[in-house]
């Protein structure tokens, strides 16, 4: 299973390179189910893997003028405060048994993985529908709404260990008028800032297996470099739809496995 996990690690970067989001949708299930890691540690490792990989992926996007740095910081500043607080204090404060009535028990693992799975399913619906909105780069960013969205996504990202790209990209398109490809590039910058901030809080709480973490991250970086090249040749619409169905299936499988099996 670990060998499959190392091979699958490249998919984390590949998806990020192709879509600008979805890295943690793969990284957390890979770490939890293939490497048998605790869900909280897996979410911490996911933040580092996705953060570093996104930063590497943002560099060529920036060179192609597909990253709006100012917009990225509008979004990131409130988000990093939210994600740091969530990882440092909120997640460690969640009890191992969150809720219990008789034999029905909601554990910390079920809560975090269940929330993550629900977010996956919601994101998959957005991908499958593929609704388009006319981009307008001259539109003034709605700074207050961008900041509010940043706080919310920072909290959710911190809670489940996800980069949040599947929520960030629609927010950028709707609230700032960025074209889809520019939103993808900008989201990689935001994901990198958010994820590495969240991981910095985890470093204060947990012991990190750096050899393992850097190995997985290196494989993911190889994947994102491949994904960046392929993104220029593959139809984004068809790719997002196909990935949306895949994400929906994985989300449903996680819910069934954690709640029923």
Secondary structure by P-SEA (a helix, b strand, c coil): caaaaaaaaaaaaaaaaaccccccccaaaaaaccccccaaaaaaaaaaaaaaaaaaaaaaaaaacccaaaaaaaacaaaaaaaaaaaacccccccccccccccccccaaaaaaaaaaaaaaaaaaaaaaccccccccccccaaaaaaaaaaaaaaaaaaccccaaaaaaaaaaaaccccaaaaaaaaaaaaaaaaaaaaaaaaaccccaaaaaaaaaaaaaaaaaaaaaacccccaaaaaaaaaaaaaaaaaaaaaaaccc
